[in-house]
């Protein structure tokens, strides 16, 4: 496993466009997986933080990218920690079944970027990174698992650290 860069963590945003309204019974199997998958993320090695709607256990009620688009925003110590959670845990079952609940992507739906340790990215920052990836392709500023850059390569693109309000 790659050691985390001193003072840097990996942020990720992924978006998914629902095939049906979130309350539709056809989305219920996805909704039922949310708590166990989010709990697994919270306890996963290398997990730092994830976006949740105030008073809720997840961010599915937030719709900053459109009424039919759900977002997932999180921060991890390393690329490998995020990869292990995404592809070597119960999260993989959600990914295998995603066509039941979400439209096929016609453009990038996942973006990764480095942030200073302690910085919690905003949804606006995350959507801007996704927009950058869509417009310009992978770069040290916005990339994917298939086109990874190190924190050192991305150093000039790191946002200013904002202290965490978390305990």
N, C-alpha and C positions, 0 to 999 in steps of 0.2 A: 504494500500500500504506500502511496506517496504521502510523505509528511505534509501537513498543512503548511502553507507559506506563512512565515512569521507575520502575524497581524492581519491575515487575509482569510476570508471565508468565501464559499461559493453560493451565490444566490441563484434561484431558478424560478421561472414563471412558466406555467403551461396553461393553456386555454383550451376549452372544449365547447363546441356548439351542440346544444341539446337537440335531439331528434323530436322530442315531445316536451311539453311543459313539465317543470320539475315535479309538480304534484301529480302528474299522470301515473297511473298504476304501472305502465310499462317502464318507468324510471325507478320504481320501488326497489328492485334488486340492487341497483347502484346505491341508492340512499341507505339501504340496509348495510352495505359494506363500509360506509363512511366512518362510523365510530371505530370499528376494529382496525381499519387501515390507518386512521389518524392516530389512534393510540399506539400502534406499532411504530409509526413515524416518530412520535414523541419520545419513545424509548429506544430508538435505533442508535447504534454507535455513530457518532459524528453529527447527530441532529443538533441544530442550534435554535431554530425558531420557525414558526409557520404563521401565516396570516389567518386570523379568525375574526368573524364578525362579532362585535360587542354583544355579550350575553349569549353567544352561541358556541358550539363546539367546532365549527368549521367556517369556511368562507363562501359556502354555496349561495347564500342570500345576497352577497355582494355582486353587482352586475356592472362593473365599470367598463366592460368591453361590449356591452349590448345585452338586451333583456334575455336573450336565449344563450348567452355565453357564460360559462362558469370559469372561475380562475382558481389556480392553486399557486401560491407564492410561499417559498420557504428558503431557509439559509442552512447550509451544511459546512462542516469543517473542511471537507475535501470532496473532490470529484468522485473518488472511489466510494466514500460513505453514501453519497447520493445514489450512485450507480447500484450499490449493493441493496439499498432499500428499494429502489425502483424495479430492479430486475431479479432480485434474489430473496424476496419476501412475499407476504400475502398480497402486496400491491400488484404483483404480476398478474394475479387472477382478474383484477379490475382491468388491466391493460388488455388481457386476452379477450375480454367481453366488451370492450369499448364500442364496437360497431353496433351493439344492441341499443346503446344509449346516445351515442354522439355521431355527428356527421363526419364524413371523411374530410381530412384536412387538404385544402388546395394550396395552402401556403404554410410557412413555419408556424408551429403551435407551441414550441418549447424554446426557451432561450436561457442561456447560462451566462453569468458574468461574475467577476470577482468584486467583493466589497471589503472595506476594512473591518476587522473584527470589531464587534460592537455596533456596527451600522445595521439598522433594520430598514430594508428598502421599502419605499412607498409603492403603492399600486401604480401611481403615475410614472415613477422611475422605471418600474418593471415593464409597463406597456411601452414606454419610450425605447427600452432596450429591444423589445420584440419588434417594434417598428423599424429600428435600425437594422436588425438582422434581416427582416423582410426586404428592406430597401437596398441594402448593400452587401448582403451575404455575411458569412462568418468573418469575424475579426477579433482581435483581443478585447474589444469593447462589448461584443455580443456574439455568442457562439453556441454550439450544440455539442452533444456527446461525440458526434462524428468529426467534429472540427475543434477539438479542445485547445485552449491556450493556458499557459501557466499564469499564476498571479504575477510573477515577475514580468512576463510579456505584456500583461494588462496594466501594469503599475500606473502608467500615465492616464488611464481611463477610470481609476478608482474614484468613487465619490468621496467627499469629505466625510469622515466618521461622525456619526451622530450618536451620542451616548444612549444606551438602552434604558428604557424606563422599567424594564422587567426586574424583578427581585433577583 
